Amino acid sequence: MEKNNLKYINTIVIMCIFCIYIFINLNIKNMNTSDDAIFLKDFKLNYNGNYLSFFKFRYQEWTSRSIIEYFLTFFVQHIMLWRIVNAIAMTTVSVLPAFIVKKNPTAFDITLNFLLFLLIPIGIIRETGWVATTTNYLWVMACGLVSVYPTIRYIRDQYVSKKMIFFSLMLSLYANNQEQMVILLILIFSSCLFVLWKSNKKTGLVASFLGVSILSLIYILTCPGNEARTIVETRTFLPGFPEYTLLYKIYLGYTTTLMHLYYNLDPFIAFFSLSITALGLSRFRNWFHTILSCLPMVIYFFNQSIIEKITKNYNLSDGDWHLSLTLIVTIVSILYILSIYVTCTNMQQFIISLIMLLVGLFIRMILGFSPTLWASGNRTYFFTYVIFMMAVLFNFSKINRRNILSPIAGYYVALSVTACIIVKSVLILISAN
């Protein structure tokens, strides 16, 4: 009976979230701008709406994202359908992580997931046009989460239907068509395969998903368009890229990623830091641990006060090494890790949290191996934000709700108020633009 009530309440919460996203998407004005307009014009004028000719050219001269671009081409011509599907994708990313990190999430977990997602800067999913950016990042993330979910259920000994497996496999084809996501999925499915092997469970399910990811990676690596595009973008955006050493590319990916996270007025990172402090205060052990758990918020506000100085003194695109900056962001990272350590109830929780955060950083750091490191903009951080969001959800799921103290309640209230302000600001923004 209690389980049915939980399912009923969760369904109501999810439907409410979906309605909010439908409302937001229906209020987006001035579609078909930026890359959306360019893409539509190129498809209709230069290729007379011929899908085969258009995708053949794109595959040979520009990109391996054939599946993604098919849907991009379709939905840029059918905006009302895009609004509905985009609302579904936003709901998926706002809800499904809660079910992945916790076997039986409550309405609290789902709402927390939703509120954290709202804090991800809206500019990330509209940076190069609404349709172009969402189909390449938001929808990819949604499909990636759906493709992972059956494996997570199987590991937990939950029922996985054949329909769920088939549906997830189909969506995994879309998710694996994006370079960052295919690497992320290979990491996830490989880890799950190891866990199942250690547990003496059948590995056929996860092996099939891993196989799709590996084949997709081969498709990406052998696509002639990716090589041609790299040559063009190197010449356009980063002429010195071919001379960069392996170590310098790692340095670029590492430093630019952490610079963005630490030295930006970012509400998501602010509440990520606050979540660590709230968890630490709610698990009061001694004053030393309490002070350590407060470090993230101190660091965040200190970083905001020196943003202008940092950005003025360090120009990472000049091709030079800035070891002092690397040292600064590394020290800040270590302090964050120490703070997370004292908020965890055991070593297993800390290790899982740390792995999630490192994977989130890694999936953006690999952009250091691309000449579009600067041209790709902030949208390449979207996957990092979602993984960080899941790390917060994971740590909150370990709280004994019967002993929730005021710091957690205060965090939740502050998060709710901020999210409401952001929703209102987004509605004003999209209505004006």
Beta strands, then each sheet from edge to edge (+ up, - down):
end
